[in-house]
């Protein structure tokens, strides 16, 4: 979940005030049955002047913008245990409390900067840097729906990176969801994701040692003068 123009929400969100809410949801029951590109559902809710709504709509990558902020409640299942994820999630919790939303089924709250510190060992990750560091695509940040979507992707990849069994089938699915190329950048992202430089960050020590040995063997081969071959 992500909010933009947070102060407007903290002031009770008067009618027609400018604001955005982004919600990205992953239903774990569908992990092994649905295509990767359909596993994350993203919603962008926006309010304000028509010019502002149009501007936000042009930046939204996933789904469509909806001008009904009250829809927040209806988009979160009331009959299931929920894990709420946010980047600096305390701000989202404060806004939800101010707006009077209560989610009794929230069983856990995850703040992605805390997870990044534990997994990557570096403090103060901003959202712009966080998805890039573990390797998942991101674009057009500071739009609530996009931010919520990429925060969820980053969280999934951090989990996959820290889980002891990197080859576990479910972990492989989480990693694949997080690294799924963006539709509007698919050609560019496919090139990046398939590059040796990109993939090398996920290689084991044994794979890296084997590559170094191959390079050393190639350097040791004698040069051949192709012009004098008969």
Secondary structure, 3 states (H helix, E strand, C coil): CEEECHHHHHCCCCCCCCEEEEEEEECHHHCCCCCHHHCEEEEEEEECCHHHHHHHHHHCCCCCEECCCCHHHHHCCCCCCEEEEECCHHHHHHHHHHHCCCCCCEEEEEEHHHHHHHHHCCCCCCHHHHHHHHCCCCCCCCCHHHHHHHHHHHHHHHHHHHCCCCCCHHHHHHHHHHHCCCHHHHHHHHHHHCCHHHHHHHCCHHHHHHHHHHHHHHHHCCCCCHHHCC
